[in-house]
Amino acid sequence: MTLLLFGDQLGPQFHSGHDEIVMIESAAALRRKPYHRQKLHLVLSGMRHLAAEFPGRITLVRANGYREAIRELDRPLVAYQPGSAAAHRMLLDLGVEVLPTPAFALSREEFSAWAGTRERFLMEDFYRYQRTRFDVLMEGEKPVGGRWNFDTDNREPPPKRGLLGVPAPWWPEEDEIDAQVRADLDAMDLPAVGRDGPRRFAITREEALKALGVFLRDRLPHFGPHEDAVLTKDWTMAHSLLSVPLNHGLLHPLEVVYAAEDAYRDGAAPLASVEGFVRQVLGWREYVWHLYWHLGPEYQRRNGFRATAALPSWWAELRPATVRAACLRTALEGVRDHGWVHHIQRLMVLGNHALQRGYDPAALNDWFVTSFVDGFPWVMPVNVIGMSQHADGGVIATKPYLSGGAYLNRMTDHCATCWFDPKRRTGERACPFTAGYWAWLDRHEAQVSGNHRMRRAVQGLRRISELDEVRARERDREIF
Ligand SMILES: Cc1cc2nc3c(=O)[nH]c(=O)nc-3n(C[C@H](O)[C@H](O)[C@H](O)COP(=O)(O)OP(=O)(O)OC[C@H]3O[C@@H](n4cnc5c(N)ncnc54)[C@H](O)[C@@H]3O)c2cc1C
């Protein structure tokens, strides 16, 4: 039977063992939403590279849309479970046989057995299950080093020197396929956002292995300590930049975590860094995939704080030039220029701003999917609806990831040069994150006061004398 492959199913775990393979380049899919230009590039480049590597075995069909192309193929097709419920429904509608995906370590059945009748899904519980299940960083039944979690070792503030000073990540070299993709995208006149730029992420298996190798050798030893920090002039810090090759199916999560474990056992990387990295790949990544299917489409409509503000155009269209808050401007510039910023910028800057300003969580979820090179429907709901916006009422996290300027001042180097003052909550120079923090608490006090992890914050709110001023100013704030 012919195998139908999607653009995020590019690795050998998908195509080996199949003799006849079809991929569809759908013009309608490229045009459907305002995707980041570099994301469009990666998708086309990845599919075209794979087709060029296996001529005769893999055929790339250019079509207006998937449905039309699948009907025209007019033969029995089999596909692996895709990365969105919409694509899954389409395959079933069109009579395509759907196989379980080989892209994740844990199967759907095993996840369901773990989830059982739970209503709250703590990542830490899932992560420990995964470590044991796949025997990663274990000594018998105990975690190596006697602890499951080295997060407390991994919260160093940013170094004063402005750069982390770790070896550079592996960068790809573009080839003639990339040149053709660029020319085709220019000609298509798509409703894209963000800037075009040199391709920054691995998109073939060979490149993915090189990127992984360089990360393990040069950067994994530094991964942990500054994981939660942000530096204006160091956009990659010690992060792996592996989300693109992982999410395009070019690396298997188990090969990645076993290789990281080997680095620890060979003495090439400290346990805190390796554990931190394993937690991301074997914990968080698997957790968000399984919960996407387990929680279903209703979860994506959750809006516990009734946040309905539309995304402003400077945000949606990635035009940060007028943004004065250095942290927010730097994060939006990163998205504009690379379609990627690291985790803390996504969570503590972009997500935090969106929460404070009451952006509609579903619209924000879509924005993350389309604006990030590693954004896919399955990866977003738990990260955006759950973690960052707490719109699910606490299914995922025990409290909202809300913070003011003091936190940003401690964990980033932005505030020193920022027009706003992180200590001020009123007046012209009131930091939008500091004032936004109190304004948000004030608006949602009744809802969060029962949460014991928010109690101190709520008590702090009651001690603020100029609350009326904060309230009035933040309601109408236009300058960020
Ligand atoms: C609001 C928000 C939006 C996000 N959007 C995406 C997204 O579109 N695509 C995406 O892959 N990740 C997303 N993440 C998770 C995380 O921020 C990125 O995976 C990471 O920044 C990618 O860079 P990296 O490869 O250098 O990661 P590293 O910091 O090196 O981490 C290693 C790997 O762990 C995995 N990982 C870590 N955290 C998560 C997580 N929370 N969810 C899923 N995988 C995780 C990724 O595969 C990543 O490559 C989001 C997080 C938040 C809070």
The ligand as an SDF file (V2000), in Angstrom:
LIG
                    3D

 53 58  0  0  0  0  0  0  0  0999 V2000
    3.8610   29.5050   25.2410 C   0  0  0  0  0  0  0  0  0  0  0  0
    4.7760   28.4090   24.7580 C   0  0  0  0  0  0  0  0  0  0  0  0
    4.7860   28.0350   23.4270 C   0  0  0  0  0  0  0  0  0  0  0  0
    5.6070   26.9940   22.9920 C   0  0  0  0  0  0  0  0  0  0  0  0
    5.5680   26.6100   21.6840 N   0  0  0  0  0  0  0  0  0  0  0  0
    6.2840   25.5400   21.2730 C   0  0  0  0  0  0  0  0  0  0  0  0
    6.2110   25.0890   19.9380 C   0  0  0  0  0  0  0  0  0  0  0  0
    5.5410   25.6880   19.1090 O   0  0  0  0  0  0  0  0  0  0  0  0
    6.9000   23.9940   19.5690 N   0  0  0  0  0  0  0  0  0  0  0  0
    7.7160   23.3420   20.4560 C   0  0  0  0  0  0  0  0  0  0  0  0
    8.3190   22.3420   20.0840 O   0  0  0  0  0  0  0  0  0  0  0  0
    7.8140   23.7570   21.7190 N   0  0  0  0  0  0  0  0  0  0  0  0
    7.1420   24.8350   22.1460 C   0  0  0  0  0  0  0  0  0  0  0  0
    7.2650   25.2700   23.4350 N   0  0  0  0  0  0  0  0  0  0  0  0
    8.1880   24.5660   24.3290 C   0  0  0  0  0  0  0  0  0  0  0  0
    9.6490   25.1200   24.3230 C   0  0  0  0  0  0  0  0  0  0  0  0
    9.6050   26.4930   24.5700 O   0  0  0  0  0  0  0  0  0  0  0  0
   10.3460   24.8300   22.9990 C   0  0  0  0  0  0  0  0  0  0  0  0
   10.2750   23.4550   22.7240 O   0  0  0  0  0  0  0  0  0  0  0  0
   11.8180   25.2170   23.0210 C   0  0  0  0  0  0  0  0  0  0  0  0
   11.9550   26.5780   23.3490 O   0  0  0  0  0  0  0  0  0  0  0  0
   12.4490   24.9220   21.6630 C   0  0  0  0  0  0  0  0  0  0  0  0
   13.8020   25.3040   21.6370 O   0  0  0  0  0  0  0  0  0  0  0  0
   14.9550   24.2330   21.8090 P   0  0  0  0  0  0  0  0  0  0  0  0
   14.7990   23.1570   20.8120 O   0  0  0  0  0  0  0  0  0  0  0  0
   16.2550   24.9450   21.8290 O   0  0  0  0  0  0  0  0  0  0  0  0
   14.6190   23.6430   23.2280 O   0  0  0  0  0  0  0  0  0  0  0  0
   15.5100   23.2130   24.4780 P   0  0  0  0  0  0  0  0  0  0  0  0
   15.4030   24.2460   25.5120 O   0  0  0  0  0  0  0  0  0  0  0  0
   16.8690   22.8130   24.0430 O   0  0  0  0  0  0  0  0  0  0  0  0
   14.7180   21.9290   24.9970 O   0  0  0  0  0  0  0  0  0  0  0  0
   14.9210   20.6410   24.4050 C   0  0  0  0  0  0  0  0  0  0  0  0
   13.6800   20.1010   23.7510 C   0  0  0  0  0  0  0  0  0  0  0  0
   12.6950   19.8110   24.7070 O   0  0  0  0  0  0  0  0  0  0  0  0
   11.4030   19.8730   24.1150 C   0  0  0  0  0  0  0  0  0  0  0  0
   10.5640   20.7250   24.9620 N   0  0  0  0  0  0  0  0  0  0  0  0
   10.9530   21.4770   25.9950 C   0  0  0  0  0  0  0  0  0  0  0  0
    9.9120   22.0510   26.6030 N   0  0  0  0  0  0  0  0  0  0  0  0
    8.8280   21.6630   25.9230 C   0  0  0  0  0  0  0  0  0  0  0  0
    7.4570   21.9280   26.0750 C   0  0  0  0  0  0  0  0  0  0  0  0
    6.9900   22.7180   27.0690 N   0  0  0  0  0  0  0  0  0  0  0  0
    6.6210   21.4120   25.1780 N   0  0  0  0  0  0  0  0  0  0  0  0
    7.0840   20.6120   24.1870 C   0  0  0  0  0  0  0  0  0  0  0  0
    8.3780   20.3080   24.0100 N   0  0  0  0  0  0  0  0  0  0  0  0
    9.2390   20.8200   24.8800 C   0  0  0  0  0  0  0  0  0  0  0  0
   11.5910   20.4440   22.7350 C   0  0  0  0  0  0  0  0  0  0  0  0
   11.4760   19.4140   21.7980 O   0  0  0  0  0  0  0  0  0  0  0  0
   13.0020   21.0040   22.7540 C   0  0  0  0  0  0  0  0  0  0  0  0
   13.6160   20.9190   21.4920 O   0  0  0  0  0  0  0  0  0  0  0  0
    6.4540   26.3230   23.9070 C   0  0  0  0  0  0  0  0  0  0  0  0
    6.4530   26.7180   25.2320 C   0  0  0  0  0  0  0  0  0  0  0  0
    5.6210   27.7490   25.6640 C   0  0  0  0  0  0  0  0  0  0  0  0
    5.6290   28.1260   27.1030 C   0  0  0  0  0  0  0  0  0  0  0  0
  1  2  1  0
  2  3  1  0
  2 52  2  0
  3  4  2  0
  4  5  1  0
  4 50  1  0
  5  6  2  0
  6  7  1  0
  6 13  1  0
  7  8  2  0
  7  9  1  0
  9 10  1  0
 10 11  2  0
 10 12  1  0
 12 13  2  0
 13 14  1  0
 14 15  1  0
 14 50  1  0
 15 16  1  0
 16 17  1  0
 16 18  1  0
 18 19  1  0
 18 20  1  0
 20 21  1  0
 20 22  1  0
 22 23  1  0
 23 24  1  0
 24 25  2  0
 24 26  1  0
 24 27  1  0
 27 28  1  0
 28 29  2  0
 28 30  1  0
 28 31  1  0
 31 32  1  0
 32 33  1  0
 33 34  1  0
 33 48  1  0
 34 35  1  0
 35 36  1  0
 35 46  1  0
 36 37  1  0
 36 45  1  0
 37 38  2  0
 38 39  1  0
 39 40  1  0
 39 45  2  0
 40 41  1  0
 40 42  2  0
 42 43  1  0
 43 44  2  0
 44 45  1  0
 46 47  1  0
 46 48  1  0
 48 49  1  0
 50 51  2  0
 51 52  1  0
 52 53  1  0
M  END
$$$$
